[in-house]
Amino acid sequence: MPFTDRAQINVEGGHGGNGCMSFRREPKIPKGGPDGGNGGRGGKVVLVADEQVTDLSRFRHAVHHRAPNGGHGEGKNRHGPAGSELIVPVPPGTRVIRDGHTIAQLDAVGDRVPVARGGDGGVGNRAFRSSTHRAPRTTVPGGPGEEAWITLELRLPIDAALVGLPNSGKSALLEALTGAAVVVAAYPQSTREPAFGPLEDEDGVLYTLADLPGLDAEGVHRRDGHLEQLERARLVIHCVDAADPEPAADRIARAEAGLTTFIPPDAVRLLVATRADEEGADTSFADVAVDAVTGTGVPELRARILSALS
């Protein structure tokens, strides 16, 4: 299932149970009076951040989510049970949007937000009894549950991100820096999904480094790209192939045009020349020059990353 960081789902609270019309009927009590109970409130839909969920791909097919209805009232003053909550697990980092407005950001495991209220329970005829109206036949039906379409957007807690044009050495560099098992191939756009790896400093603090695909060869954000995940990145590492015969300045400008709208304004930037040990490589434009195959510059880049994040 492809990595999915945006989904639209329909949520609906359960309907309230109906109120009951009933009269007490027991031996020797011919006019026992009304004893119809109230209906139970419908269940609500609640989103909960769950560490077992990694993205929003399950919502590609599971679109409709409806909570259980409340139970109907019964005779002998028995009230209907309330409908149970419908828990919908989402990955930590999920933003909940309704009618164009963000209503919640579920960052920590266990964070929860109700997104559809259950309908009110109905009223049985027992509630309408009075001194002047001893045999009411009036009841109130249960109310409908709240229904809405909501949008879910996943923003992963990325500390640093590798970005750049296709085939610029991002995946190989992620593997060299973190040891993450990634797809490394000689053809463009071999990385279709975000890849992640851990970086640990000398104090044992772990940071998340991500390889984010997104740009095509012209520097345009692809439809299946994931550059929106840059929103929370504190460090952005722009990778440029130093061995490419095309002038580096042209490729940098092309990529920057496609990245501008996604990179946070306060993020630290690093320009990294990859494949620095290949014949004809030009690294004069870069802050750091590295080669993931030979290991040249990798320790220096790791130190620069950890320094920027700490």
Secondary structure, DSSP 8 states (H G I E B T S, - for coil): -----EEEEEEE----------B--BTTBTT--B----------EEEEE-TT--SSGGGGT--EEE-------BTTTB-------EEEEE-TTEEEEETTEEEEEE-STT-EEEEE------B-GGGG--SS-SS----B------EEEEEEEE----SEEEE-STTSSHHHHHHHHH-------SSTT---S-EEEEEE-TT--EEEEEE---B-TTS-B-TT--GGGGGG-SEEEEEEETT-SS-HHHHHHHHHHHHTTTS-TT-EEEEEEESTTSTT---TT-SEE--TTT-TTHHHHHHHHHHHH-
